[in-house]
Amino acid sequence: MRATYGQRRERLSHEEVSEASIALANQLLTLPIWNFDYYHLFLSITEKKEVDTEFVMSILQGKDKNIVLPKMSDNQSLLNYLLTDNTVIKKNSWNVPEPQDGIEVPPLKIDVVFLPLLAFDLQGNRVGYGKGYYDILLQQCRPNVIKVGLSLFEAEDRISDINPGDVPLDFCVTPQRIYSF
């Protein structure tokens, strides 16, 4: 499934990704998630044609929310830094844009996590890149943290190879609709 959805994304033009990302961000506005303070947001890997999260960031900034950005660590966990005017963003060896340092935010403080994914199913299971960074983060967060997947494509009926440590989504948003689990 990773290969299939990676190829589907590869066939998209940058203009198609941008238009779909705007539509997705507009869909997000209708979710019941805007009464919280701390929102964890991944920064897009443009080379992999991920959802462009700049539009989501603009919404969060417009609503005066605290934006938490991830940085990959060596032990497969994410360090979480508050986005400030002084935050320096650089791409790591996998082309993932991430903060270099800053004010660290403990996972228990995060209210909403926006998750990158390649595919998802109608039960809220997601397929990521296979490294487990977000599953580890979600296990460190409060049990009631809201998990929102961002996808350029619609749901699969079922993902068959779910691992015990995989944490299902609460919502997944696509350019066309919102899935609630």
Sequence and secondary structure as in RCSB ss.txt:
>XXXX:A:sequence
MRATYGQRRERLSHEEVSEASIALANQLLTLPIWNFDYYHLFLSITEKKEVDTEFVMSILQGKDKNIVLPKMSDN
QSLLNYLLTDNTVIKKNSWNVPEPQDGIEVPPLKIDVVFLPLLAFDLQGNRVGYGKGYYDILLQQCRPNVIKVGL
SLFEAEDRISDINPGDVPLDFCVTPQRIYSF
>XXXX:A:secstr
 HHHHHHHHHTS HHHHHHHHHHHHHHHTTSS TT SEEE     GGGT   THHHHHHHHHTT EEEEEEE TT
S EEEEE  TT  EEE TTS EEE S  B  GGG  EEEE  SEEBTTS EE  SS HHHHHHHHS TT EEEEE
 SS  BS  S   TT    SEEE SS EEE 
